[in-house]
Amino acid sequence: MPDDESKASILLIDDHPLLRQGVRQLIDMEDDMVVVGEASNARDGVKLAAELDPDLILLDLNMPEIGGIEALGLLRQESISSRIVIFTVSDNEDDVVAALRAGADGYLLKDMEPEDMLARLHEAAVGKMVISGRLTTLLAQALRTQKPELPKADGASLTPRERDILALIAEGLSNKMIGRRLDISDGTVKVHVKHLLKKLNLRSRVEAAVWAVAEGISR
């Protein structure tokens, strides 16, 4: 069984304690994922994210005082490089598009079957974009009618190492996988990711990947 250091670390931010407990119990049954923290509101969640630097944040959309979209913005302002997946009951098209445009790395519905949810979390933990199955058609229709804009960024300030890491992000690799490929620690990778996102004025790994592909950055 893997030790906690090699497991994908997950932070839960949701104002429903029973929901958090259920998700934690589900994740606890997996050998390669671990819940490292919980928060019942966005302010505490942002603080915990900065302290714990988790691989993945599962973020509720509808919370009192500060909602999920605003919380997402706060997390990205802090240059937190964790993958952030919205976890909600809302299948509203506007909510889905707003979350992804705000820098979310995925959007999952709370009524998913447990095995489906775990499969999506495994995918998210290795850097893949995850969307609940029934939302894919809705999202495709939204993107047809709303032409997506590529982020405006300048890569001239990136170091060679940052460019290497950016290229591997575009390939969908997680921090741990990038670390193995470049023979550096995943902690070092996280620092580089934070720096390159800040330099490029991008909000998420997804935006970084899109920009890297558009710019033809590869190793």
FIMI-335748 format. One record per residue: residue in three letters; x, y, z of N, C-alpha, C in turn; residue number from 1. Coordinates in nm, 2 decimals, padded with zeros to 4 digits. Layout:
N
Ala, X, Y, Z, X, Y, Z, X, Y, Z, NUM
...
***
This chain:
219
Met, 00.08, -00.12, 00.00, 00.00, 00.00, 00.00, 00.09, 00.12, 00.00, 1
Pro, 00.06, 00.22, -00.09, 00.14, 00.34, -00.09, 00.14, 00.42, 00.04, 2
Asp, 00.25, 00.49, 00.08, 00.24, 00.58, 00.19, 00.18, 00.71, 00.15, 3
Asp, 00.14, 00.79, 00.25, 00.07, 00.91, 00.22, 00.14, 01.01, 00.13, 4
Glu, 00.28, 01.00, 00.14, 00.36, 01.09, 00.05, 00.33, 01.07, -00.10, 5
Ser, 00.31, 00.94, -00.13, 00.29, 00.91, -00.27, 00.15, 00.91, -00.32, 6
Lys, 00.06, 00.94, -00.22, -00.08, 00.94, -00.26, -00.12, 01.08, -00.31, 7
Ala, -00.22, 01.09, -00.40, -00.27, 01.22, -00.44, -00.35, 01.28, -00.32, 8
Ser, -00.31, 01.40, -00.28, -00.37, 01.47, -00.17, -00.49, 01.55, -00.21, 9
Ile, -00.60, 01.54, -00.13, -00.72, 01.61, -00.17, -00.77, 01.70, -00.05, 10
Leu, -00.82, 01.82, -00.09, -00.88, 01.91, 00.01, -01.03, 01.92, -00.02, 11
Leu, -01.11, 01.91, 00.07, -01.26, 01.92, 00.05, -01.30, 02.06, 00.11, 12
Ile, -01.37, 02.14, 00.02, -01.43, 02.26, 00.07, -01.58, 02.26, 00.04, 13
Asp, -01.66, 02.24, 00.14, -01.80, 02.22, 00.12, -01.87, 02.25, 00.26, 14
Asp, -01.98, 02.32, 00.26, -02.05, 02.36, 00.38, -02.14, 02.25, 00.44, 15
His, -02.15, 02.14, 00.38, -02.23, 02.03, 00.43, -02.14, 01.92, 00.49, 16
Pro, -02.14, 01.91, 00.63, -02.05, 01.81, 00.69, -02.08, 01.67, 00.65, 17
Leu, -02.21, 01.63, 00.63, -02.24, 01.50, 00.60, -02.18, 01.46, 00.46, 18
Leu, -02.19, 01.56, 00.37, -02.14, 01.54, 00.24, -01.99, 01.52, 00.24, 19
Arg, -01.92, 01.60, 00.32, -01.77, 01.59, 00.34, -01.74, 01.45, 00.39, 20
Gln, -01.81, 01.41, 00.49, -01.79, 01.28, 00.56, -01.80, 01.17, 00.46, 21
Gly, -01.91, 01.18, 00.38, -01.93, 01.07, 00.28, -01.82, 01.06, 00.17, 22
Val, -01.78, 01.18, 00.13, -01.67, 01.18, 00.03, -01.54, 01.13, 00.09, 23
Arg, -01.51, 01.18, 00.21, -01.39, 01.13, 00.28, -01.39, 00.98, 00.29, 24
Gln, -01.50, 00.92, 00.33, -01.51, 00.78, 00.35, -01.49, 00.70, 00.22, 25
Leu, -01.54, 00.76, 00.11, -01.53, 00.70, -00.02, -01.38, 00.71, -00.06, 26
Ile, -01.31, 00.82, -00.04, -01.17, 00.83, -00.08, -01.08, 00.75, 00.01, 27
Asp, -01.12, 00.73, 00.13, -01.04, 00.65, 00.23, -01.03, 00.51, 00.18, 28
Met, -01.12, 00.46, 00.10, -01.12, 00.32, 00.05, -01.02, 00.30, -00.06, 29
Glu, -00.96, 00.42, -00.12, -00.87, 00.41, -00.23, -00.73, 00.41, -00.17, 30
Asp, -00.64, 00.33, -00.24, -00.50, 00.32, -00.20, -00.41, 00.44, -00.24, 31
Asp, -00.46, 00.51, -00.35, -00.37, 00.61, -00.40, -00.42, 00.76, -00.39, 32
Met, -00.52, 00.78, -00.30, -00.57, 00.91, -00.27, -00.59, 00.93, -00.12, 33
Val, -00.58, 01.05, -00.07, -00.60, 01.07, 00.07, -00.65, 01.21, 00.09, 34
Val, -00.75, 01.23, 00.18, -00.81, 01.36, 00.21, -00.72, 01.42, 00.32, 35
Val, -00.65, 01.53, 00.29, -00.56, 01.59, 00.38, -00.62, 01.71, 00.46, 36
Gly, -00.74, 01.75, 00.42, -00.80, 01.86, 00.50, -00.95, 01.88, 00.45, 37
Glu, -01.02, 01.95, 00.54, -01.16, 01.99, 00.51, -01.19, 02.13, 00.56, 38
Ala, -01.27, 02.20, 00.48, -01.32, 02.33, 00.52, -01.46, 02.35, 00.49, 39
Ser, -01.53, 02.42, 00.58, -01.68, 02.44, 00.57, -01.71, 02.57, 00.50, 40
Asn, -01.61, 02.65, 00.47, -01.64, 02.78, 00.40, -01.52, 02.81, 00.32, 41
Ala, -01.54, 02.91, 00.22, -01.43, 02.95, 00.13, -01.31, 03.01, 00.20, 42
Arg, -01.33, 03.10, 00.30, -01.22, 03.17, 00.36, -01.12, 03.07, 00.42, 43
Asp, -01.18, 02.97, 00.50, -01.10, 02.87, 00.56, -01.03, 02.78, 00.46, 44
Gly, -01.11, 02.75, 00.35, -01.06, 02.67, 00.24, -00.94, 02.73, 00.17, 45
Val, -00.94, 02.86, 00.15, -00.83, 02.92, 00.08, -00.70, 02.92, 00.17, 46
Lys, -00.72, 02.94, 00.30, -00.61, 02.93, 00.40, -00.55, 02.79, 00.40, 47
Leu, -00.64, 02.69, 00.41, -00.59, 02.55, 00.41, -00.52, 02.52, 00.28, 48
Ala, -00.57, 02.56, 00.17, -00.51, 02.53, 00.04, -00.37, 02.59, 00.04, 49
Ala, -00.35, 02.71, 00.09, -00.22, 02.77, 00.09, -00.12, 02.69, 00.18, 50
Glu, -00.18, 02.64, 00.29, -00.09, 02.57, 00.39, -00.06, 02.43, 00.34, 51
Leu, -00.16, 02.36, 00.29, -00.14, 02.22, 00.25, -00.09, 02.19, 00.11, 52
Asp, -00.11, 02.29, 00.02, -00.07, 02.27, -00.12, -00.12, 02.13, -00.17, 53
Pro, -00.25, 02.10, -00.17, -00.29, 01.97, -00.21, -00.28, 01.95, -00.36, 54
Asp, -00.28, 01.83, -00.41, -00.28, 01.80, -00.55, -00.42, 01.84, -00.61, 55
Leu, -00.53, 01.82, -00.53, -00.66, 01.84, -00.59, -00.75, 01.91, -00.48, 56
Ile, -00.83, 02.00, -00.52, -00.93, 02.06, -00.44, -01.07, 02.03, -00.49, 57
Leu, -01.16, 01.98, -00.41, -01.29, 01.95, -00.45, -01.38, 02.07, -00.38, 58
Leu, -01.43, 02.15, -00.47, -01.49, 02.28, -00.42, -01.64, 02.29, -00.45, 59
Asp, -01.72, 02.31, -00.35, -01.86, 02.33, -00.36, -01.89, 02.46, -00.44, 60
Leu, -02.00, 02.46, -00.52, -02.03, 02.58, -00.60, -02.12, 02.67, -00.51, 61
Asn, -02.22, 02.62, -00.44, -02.31, 02.70, -00.37, -02.28, 02.70, -00.22, 62
Met, -02.21, 02.80, -00.17, -02.18, 02.81, -00.03, -02.22, 02.95, 00.02, 63
Pro, -02.26, 02.97, 00.15, -02.30, 03.10, 00.20, -02.18, 03.19, 00.20, 64
Glu, -02.21, 03.32, 00.20, -02.11, 03.43, 00.20, -02.02, 03.43, 00.07, 65
Ile, -01.93, 03.34, 00.06, -01.85, 03.33, -00.06, -01.88, 03.20, -00.14, 66
Gly, -01.93, 03.22, -00.26, -01.97, 03.10, -00.34, -01.84, 03.04, -00.41, 67
Gly, -01.87, 02.93, -00.48, -01.76, 02.86, -00.54, -01.68, 02.93, -00.65, 68
Ile, -01.75, 03.01, -00.73, -01.68, 03.08, -00.84, -01.59, 03.19, -00.78, 69
Glu, -01.64, 03.26, -00.68, -01.56, 03.36, -00.61, -01.44, 03.30, -00.54, 70
Ala, -01.47, 03.18, -00.47, -01.36, 03.11, -00.40, -01.26, 03.06, -00.50, 71
Leu, -01.30, 03.02, -00.62, -01.21, 02.98, -00.72, -01.11, 03.10, -00.76, 72
Gly, -01.17, 03.21, -00.78, -01.09, 03.33, -00.81, -00.99, 03.36, -00.70, 73
Leu, -01.03, 03.35, -00.57, -00.94, 03.37, -00.46, -00.83, 03.27, -00.46, 74
Leu, -00.86, 03.15, -00.49, -00.75, 03.04, -00.49, -00.65, 03.07, -00.60, 75
Arg, -00.70, 03.12, -00.72, -00.61, 03.15, -00.83, -00.53, 03.27, -00.80, 76
Gln, -00.59, 03.37, -00.73, -00.52, 03.49, -00.70, -00.40, 03.46, -00.61, 77
Glu, -00.41, 03.36, -00.53, -00.31, 03.32, -00.44, -00.20, 03.23, -00.51, 78
Ser, -00.22, 03.22, -00.64, -00.13, 03.14, -00.72, -00.12, 02.99, -00.67, 79
Ile, -00.23, 02.94, -00.62, -00.24, 02.80, -00.58, -00.25, 02.72, -00.70, 80
Ser, -00.15, 02.62, -00.72, -00.15, 02.55, -00.84, -00.22, 02.42, -00.84, 81
Ser, -00.29, 02.39, -00.73, -00.37, 02.27, -00.71, -00.47, 02.26, -00.83, 82
Arg, -00.50, 02.14, -00.87, -00.62, 02.12, -00.96, -00.74, 02.15, -00.88, 83
Ile, -00.84, 02.22, -00.94, -00.96, 02.26, -00.86, -01.08, 02.21, -00.94, 84
Val, -01.16, 02.12, -00.88, -01.28, 02.06, -00.94, -01.40, 02.11, -00.87, 85
Ile, -01.49, 02.17, -00.94, -01.62, 02.21, -00.88, -01.71, 02.09, -00.86, 86
Phe, -01.77, 02.08, -00.74, -01.85, 01.96, -00.70, -01.98, 02.02, -00.66, 87
Thr, -02.09, 01.99, -00.73, -02.21, 02.07, -00.71, -02.34, 01.99, -00.76, 88
Val, -02.46, 02.04, -00.72, -02.58, 01.98, -00.77, -02.63, 02.05, -00.90, 89
Ser, -02.56, 02.16, -00.93, -02.61, 02.25, -01.04, -02.56, 02.19, -01.18, 90
Asp, -02.66, 02.16, -01.27, -02.62, 02.13, -01.40, -02.66, 02.24, -01.50, 91
Asn, -02.67, 02.36, -01.44, -02.70, 02.48, -01.52, -02.58, 02.52, -01.62, 92
Glu, -02.61, 02.54, -01.75, -02.51, 02.57, -01.84, -02.42, 02.69, -01.80, 93
Asp, -02.49, 02.79, -01.76, -02.41, 02.92, -01.72, -02.31, 02.89, -01.61, 94
Asp, -02.35, 02.80, -01.51, -02.26, 02.77, -01.40, -02.14, 02.69, -01.45, 95
Val, -02.17, 02.60, -01.54, -02.06, 02.51, -01.59, -01.96, 02.60, -01.67, 96
Val, -02.01, 02.68, -01.76, -01.92, 02.77, -01.84, -01.85, 02.87, -01.75, 97
Ala, -01.92, 02.93, -01.65, -01.86, 03.03, -01.56, -01.74, 02.96, -01.48, 98
Ala, -01.77, 02.84, -01.44, -01.66, 02.77, -01.35, -01.54, 02.75, -01.44, 99
Leu, -01.56, 02.70, -01.56, -01.44, 02.66, -01.64, -01.37, 02.79, -01.68, 100
Arg, -01.44, 02.90, -01.71, -01.38, 03.02, -01.75, -01.30, 03.09, -01.63, 101
Ala, -01.35, 03.05, -01.51, -01.28, 03.11, -01.39, -01.16, 03.03, -01.35, 102
Gly, -01.13, 02.92, -01.42, -01.01, 02.85, -01.40, -01.03, 02.71, -01.34, 103
Ala, -01.15, 02.66, -01.33, -01.17, 02.52, -01.28, -01.11, 02.42, -01.37, 104
Asp, -01.06, 02.31, -01.31, -01.01, 02.20, -01.39, -01.11, 02.09, -01.41, 105
Gly, -01.23, 02.11, -01.37, -01.33, 02.01, -01.39, -01.46, 02.05, -01.32, 106
Tyr, -01.57, 01.98, -01.35, -01.70, 02.01, -01.30, -01.78, 01.88, -01.28, 107
Leu, -01.80, 01.84, -01.15, -01.86, 01.71, -01.13, -01.99, 01.73, -01.05, 108
Leu, -02.09, 01.65, -01.08, -02.22, 01.66, -01.01, -02.23, 01.57, -00.89, 109
Lys, -02.29, 01.62, -00.79, -02.30, 01.54, -00.66, -02.39, 01.42, -00.67, 110
Asp, -02.47, 01.40, -00.77, -02.55, 01.28, -00.78, -02.49, 01.17, -00.87, 111
Met, -02.36, 01.19, -00.89, -02.28, 01.08, -00.96, -02.28, 00.95, -00.88, 112
Glu, -02.27, 00.84, -00.95, -02.25, 00.71, -00.89, -02.11, 00.72, -00.82, 113
Pro, -02.10, 00.66, -00.70, -01.97, 00.66, -00.63, -01.85, 00.61, -00.71, 114
Glu, -01.87, 00.50, -00.79, -01.76, 00.45, -00.87, -01.72, 00.55, -00.98, 115
Asp, -01.82, 00.62, -01.04, -01.79, 00.71, -01.14, -01.71, 00.83, -01.09, 116
Met, -01.76, 00.88, -00.97, -01.69, 00.99, -00.90, -01.54, 00.95, -00.88, 117
Leu, -01.52, 00.84, -00.82, -01.38, 00.79, -00.79, -01.29, 00.79, -00.92, 118
Ala, -01.36, 00.74, -01.03, -01.28, 00.73, -01.16, -01.25, 00.87, -01.20, 119
Arg, -01.34, 00.97, -01.19, -01.31, 01.11, -01.23, -01.20, 01.17, -01.14, 120
Leu, -01.21, 01.14, -01.01, -01.11, 01.19, -00.92, -00.97, 01.14, -00.95, 121
His, -00.96, 01.01, -00.99, -00.83, 00.96, -01.03, -00.78, 01.03, -01.15, 122
Glu, -00.87, 01.06, -01.25, -00.83, 01.13, -01.37, -00.78, 01.27, -01.34, 123
Ala, -00.86, 01.34, -01.25, -00.82, 01.48, -01.21, -00.69, 01.48, -01.14, 124
Ala, -00.66, 01.38, -01.06, -00.54, 01.37, -00.98, -00.41, 01.36, -01.07, 125
Val, -00.43, 01.31, -01.19, -00.31, 01.30, -01.28, -00.32, 01.41, -01.39, 126
Gly, -00.40, 01.52, -01.36, -00.39, 01.63, -01.45, -00.49, 01.64, -01.56, 127
Lys, -00.59, 01.55, -01.56, -00.69, 01.56, -01.67, -00.81, 01.64, -01.63, 128
Met, -00.87, 01.71, -01.73, -00.99, 01.78, -01.72, -01.10, 01.68, -01.70, 129
Val, -01.19, 01.70, -01.60, -01.30, 01.61, -01.57, -01.44, 01.68, -01.57, 130
Ile, -01.53, 01.62, -01.64, -01.67, 01.67, -01.65, -01.76, 01.56, -01.64, 131
Ser, -01.87, 01.58, -01.56, -01.97, 01.47, -01.55, -02.03, 01.44, -01.69, 132
Gly, -02.05, 01.31, -01.71, -02.09, 01.26, -01.84, -02.20, 01.34, -01.90, 133
Arg, -02.31, 01.36, -01.83, -02.43, 01.42, -01.89, -02.41, 01.57, -01.92, 134
Leu, -02.30, 01.63, -01.88, -02.27, 01.77, -01.91, -02.19, 01.79, -02.03, 135
Thr, -02.14, 01.69, -02.09, -02.05, 01.71, -02.21, -02.12, 01.76, -02.33, 136
Thr, -02.24, 01.71, -02.35, -02.32, 01.77, -02.46, -02.36, 01.91, -02.44, 137
Leu, -02.40, 01.94, -02.32, -02.44, 02.08, -02.28, -02.32, 02.17, -02.30, 138
Leu, -02.20, 02.13, -02.26, -02.08, 02.21, -02.27, -02.04, 02.23, -02.42, 139
Ala, -02.05, 02.13, -02.49, -02.02, 02.14, -02.63, -02.11, 02.24, -02.70, 140
Gln, -02.24, 02.24, -02.67, -02.33, 02.33, -02.73, -02.30, 02.47, -02.69, 141
Ala, -02.26, 02.49, -02.56, -02.22, 02.62, -02.51, -02.10, 02.68, -02.58, 142
Leu, -02.00, 02.59, -02.61, -01.88, 02.64, -02.67, -01.90, 02.67, -02.82, 143
Arg, -02.00, 02.60, -02.88, -02.03, 02.63, -03.02, -02.08, 02.77, -03.04, 144
Thr, -02.16, 02.81, -02.94, -02.23, 02.94, -02.95, -02.14, 03.06, -02.88, 145
Gln, -02.04, 03.02, -02.80, -01.96, 03.12, -02.74, -01.81, 03.08, -02.77, 146
Lys, -01.76, 03.15, -02.86, -01.62, 03.12, -02.91, -01.52, 03.15, -02.79, 147
Pro, -01.45, 03.04, -02.75, -01.36, 03.06, -02.64, -01.24, 03.15, -02.67, 148
Glu, -01.20, 03.23, -02.58, -01.08, 03.32, -02.60, -00.96, 03.26, -02.54, 149
Leu, -00.85, 03.26, -02.61, -00.72, 03.21, -02.56, -00.67, 03.31, -02.46, 150
Pro, -00.60, 03.27, -02.35, -00.55, 03.36, -02.26, -00.44, 03.45, -02.33, 151
Lys, -00.43, 03.57, -02.29, -00.32, 03.66, -02.34, -00.20, 03.65, -02.25, 152
Ala, -00.09, 03.60, -02.29, 00.02, 03.58, -02.20, 00.15, 03.60, -02.29, 153
Asp, 00.26, 03.63, -02.21, 00.39, 03.65, -02.28, 00.49, 03.55, -02.22, 154
Gly, 00.54, 03.46, -02.30, 00.63, 03.35, -02.25, 00.77, 03.39, -02.24, 155
Ala, 00.81, 03.51, -02.28, 00.95, 03.55, -02.29, 01.02, 03.55, -02.16, 156
Ser, 00.95, 03.56, -02.05, 01.01, 03.57, -01.92, 01.03, 03.43, -01.86, 157
Leu, 00.98, 03.32, -01.92, 00.99, 03.19, -01.87, 01.14, 03.14, -01.88, 158
Thr, 01.18, 03.07, -01.77, 01.31, 03.00, -01.78, 01.30, 02.87, -01.86, 159
Pro, 01.41, 02.82, -01.90, 01.41, 02.69, -01.98, 01.34, 02.58, -01.90, 160
Arg, 01.36, 02.57, -01.77, 01.30, 02.47, -01.68, 01.15, 02.49, -01.68, 161
Glu, 01.11, 02.62, -01.67, 00.96, 02.65, -01.67, 00.90, 02.61, -01.80, 162
Arg, 00.97, 02.63, -01.91, 00.92, 02.60, -02.04, 00.90, 02.44, -02.05, 163
Asp, 01.00, 02.37, -02.00, 00.99, 02.22, -02.00, 00.87, 02.18, -01.92, 164
Ile, 00.85, 02.24, -01.80, 00.74, 02.20, -01.72, 00.60, 02.24, -01.79, 165
Leu, 00.60, 02.35, -01.85, 00.48, 02.40, -01.92, 00.45, 02.30, -02.03, 166
Ala, 00.55, 02.25, -02.10, 00.52, 02.15, -02.21, 00.46, 02.02, -02.16, 167
Leu, 00.51, 01.98, -02.04, 00.46, 01.86, -01.98, 00.32, 01.87, -01.92, 168
Ile, 00.29, 01.99, -01.88, 00.16, 02.02, -01.83, 00.06, 02.01, -01.95, 169
Ala, 00.11, 02.06, -02.07, 00.02, 02.05, -02.19, 00.00, 01.90, -02.23, 170
Glu, 00.09, 01.81, -02.19, 00.07, 01.67, -02.22, -00.02, 01.60, -02.12, 171
Gly, -00.06, 01.68, -02.02, -00.16, 01.63, -01.92, -00.09, 01.56, -01.80, 172
Leu, 00.04, 01.58, -01.78, 00.11, 01.51, -01.67, 00.09, 01.59, -01.54, 173
Ser, 00.08, 01.51, -01.43, 00.06, 01.56, -01.30, 00.20, 01.61, -01.25, 174
Asn, 00.20, 01.68, -01.13, 00.33, 01.73, -01.08, 00.42, 01.61, -01.05, 175
Lys, 00.37, 01.50, -00.99, 00.45, 01.39, -00.96, 00.51, 01.33, -01.08, 176
Met, 00.43, 01.32, -01.19, 00.48, 01.26, -01.32, 00.58, 01.35, -01.38, 177
Ile, 00.56, 01.48, -01.37, 00.66, 01.58, -01.43, 00.79, 01.57, -01.35, 178
Gly, 00.78, 01.55, -01.22, 00.90, 01.54, -01.13, 00.98, 01.42, -01.17, 179
Arg, 00.91, 01.30, -01.20, 00.98, 01.18, -01.24, 01.05, 01.20, -01.37, 180
Arg, 00.98, 01.27, -01.47, 01.03, 01.29, -01.60, 01.16, 01.38, -01.60, 181
Leu, 01.16, 01.48, -01.51, 01.27, 01.57, -01.51, 01.37, 01.54, -01.40, 182
Asp, 01.34, 01.44, -01.32, 01.43, 01.40, -01.21, 01.44, 01.51, -01.10, 183
Ile, 01.33, 01.57, -01.07, 01.32, 01.66, -00.96, 01.20, 01.63, -00.87, 184
Ser, 01.19, 01.69, -00.75, 01.08, 01.65, -00.66, 00.96, 01.72, -00.71, 185
Asp, 00.84, 01.66, -00.67, 00.71, 01.72, -00.71, 00.69, 01.85, -00.64, 186
Gly, 00.76, 01.87, -00.52, 00.75, 02.00, -00.45, 00.82, 02.11, -00.53, 187
Thr, 00.93, 02.07, -00.59, 01.00, 02.17, -00.68, 00.92, 02.20, -00.80, 188
Val, 00.85, 02.10, -00.86, 00.76, 02.12, -00.97, 00.65, 02.22, -00.93, 189
Lys, 00.59, 02.20, -00.81, 00.48, 02.29, -00.77, 00.53, 02.43, -00.76, 190
Val, 00.65, 02.46, -00.72, 00.70, 02.59, -00.71, 00.72, 02.65, -00.85, 191
His, 00.77, 02.57, -00.94, 00.79, 02.62, -01.08, 00.65, 02.65, -01.14, 192
Val, 00.55, 02.56, -01.12, 00.42, 02.58, -01.17, 00.36, 02.72, -01.12, 193
Lys, 00.37, 02.74, -00.99, 00.32, 02.87, -00.94, 00.39, 02.99, -01.00, 194
His, 00.52, 02.98, -01.02, 00.59, 03.09, -01.08, 00.55, 03.11, -01.23, 195
Leu, 00.54, 03.00, -01.30, 00.50, 03.02, -01.45, 00.36, 03.07, -01.47, 196
Leu, 00.27, 03.02, -01.38, 00.13, 03.08, -01.39, 00.13, 03.22, -01.36, 197
Lys, 00.21, 03.27, -01.26, 00.21, 03.41, -01.22, 00.27, 03.49, -01.34, 198
Lys, 00.38, 03.44, -01.39, 00.45, 03.51, -01.50, 00.36, 03.53, -01.63, 199
Leu, 00.28, 03.42, -01.65, 00.19, 03.42, -01.77, 00.06, 03.48, -01.74, 200
Asn, 00.03, 03.52, -01.62, -00.10, 03.58, -01.58, -00.21, 03.48, -01.61, 201
Leu, -00.19, 03.35, -01.59, -00.29, 03.25, -01.61, -00.35, 03.20, -01.48, 202
Arg, -00.47, 03.15, -01.48, -00.54, 03.11, -01.36, -00.53, 02.96, -01.33, 203
Ser, -00.50, 02.88, -01.42, -00.50, 02.73, -01.40, -00.41, 02.66, -01.49, 204
Arg, -00.39, 02.53, -01.46, -00.31, 02.44, -01.54, -00.38, 02.42, -01.68, 205
Val, -00.51, 02.42, -01.68, -00.59, 02.41, -01.80, -00.56, 02.52, -01.90, 206
Glu, -00.56, 02.65, -01.84, -00.53, 02.76, -01.93, -00.39, 02.75, -01.98, 207
Ala, -00.30, 02.71, -01.89, -00.15, 02.70, -01.92, -00.14, 02.60, -02.04, 208
Ala, -00.21, 02.49, -02.03, -00.20, 02.38, -02.13, -00.25, 02.43, -02.26, 209
Val, -00.37, 02.50, -02.26, -00.43, 02.56, -02.38, -00.33, 02.65, -02.45, 210
Trp, -00.27, 02.74, -02.36, -00.18, 02.84, -02.41, -00.05, 02.78, -02.47, 211
Ala, 00.00, 02.68, -02.40, 00.12, 02.61, -02.45, 00.10, 02.54, -02.58, 212
Val, -00.02, 02.48, -02.60, -00.05, 02.41, -02.73, -00.06, 02.51, -02.84, 213
Ala, -00.13, 02.63, -02.81, -00.15, 02.73, -02.91, -00.02, 02.79, -02.95, 214
Glu, 00.08, 02.80, -02.85, 00.21, 02.86, -02.88, 00.31, 02.76, -02.94, 215
Gly, 00.27, 02.63, -02.95, 00.36, 02.53, -03.00, 00.47, 02.50, -02.91, 216
Ile, 00.45, 02.51, -02.78, 00.56, 02.48, -02.68, 00.56, 02.33, -02.66, 217
Ser, 00.68, 02.27, -02.68, 00.69, 02.13, -02.66, 00.84, 02.10, -02.62, 218
Arg, 00.86, 01.97, -02.58, 01.00, 01.93, -02.54, 01.06, 01.85, -02.65, 219
***
